C-alpha cells in the first residue's frame, strides 16, 4: 500500500512542476463548475482529455491560485497498487 506521505509528495511534485505548455483549444467548459466534488472527462484514447483538463486547470490557477487544484496521475506505476 502506498503511504500518505508518498501521495503528498506526488501532489507537491506536480505543484512545483506546474501545468505543461499547451495549445489553447476552444472549450465550452467553464472553470467555475458549480459543484464541490470531482468531475470526469471521458472520451476515446488520445482525444485530448488530459490537455483539456490542463487547460481548465490553467484557468483555475489564473483565477484562484494553485491551492484550488489537486491532480494525481493514476497511470504512474507507483500508484498501481493503490486500488
N, C-alpha and C positions, 0 to 999 in steps of 0.2 A: 504494500500500500504506500502511496506517495504521501509525504508529510505535508502539513500545512505550511511549513517554512519553505518547502520547495515550490509549492504553488505560489506563495507570496513572492518568491524570487523570480518566477516566470512573469508574474504581473509587473513587478518592478523593472525587469529587463525590457519588457515591451514599452513601458512608460519612458524609460531612458532612451530607447532606440527611436521611438516616435513612429508616426504613421508614414509608410513609404510614399515616395513620389508617385503620383498617379495622374492620368489623363482625365480631366473632368468629363463626366457623362451627363446627359440630360435626364436626370432622375426626377421622379414625381413624389419622392418620399421625403416628407418634412423632418428636420432634425428634432422638432418639438412633438414627438409622438406622445399622445395624452395618457398613455398607460405607464404604470410604475413597475413593470416587470420586463423580462426578456422578450425580444421579438425574434422571429426566424425569417431568414431569407432563403427561399428554396428555389431550386431550378436544376437544370442539367449540368453535368460537369463542364468546366471551362467556359461557362457562360458569363462570368464576371461577378459572381455573388460576393466574393471576398473584397474585391476592389470597390464594389458598390457600397459595401459595409464601411470600408475605409473612408469613402467619400462622405458618408453620413457622419462618421466619427470625426472627420476633419471639421465639419460644420459645427458639431457639438463642442469640439475643442476650442474653436474660434469664439464661440458664444459663451460657453460656461466654464471652460478650463478642463484640465486633464483629470481632476478628481471625479468627474462625472462619467468616466469611461472605464469599463472593465472588459478586458479582452484576454481570452485564453484560446490558443490554437490546439484543439483536441487531436490534431494529426501528429503532434510531437510524440516521438517514441517514448519519452519519459512519462507521458500521460496514458500510455497504452493500457495499463492495468488499473486505471482509476475507477472504472465501472465494471 
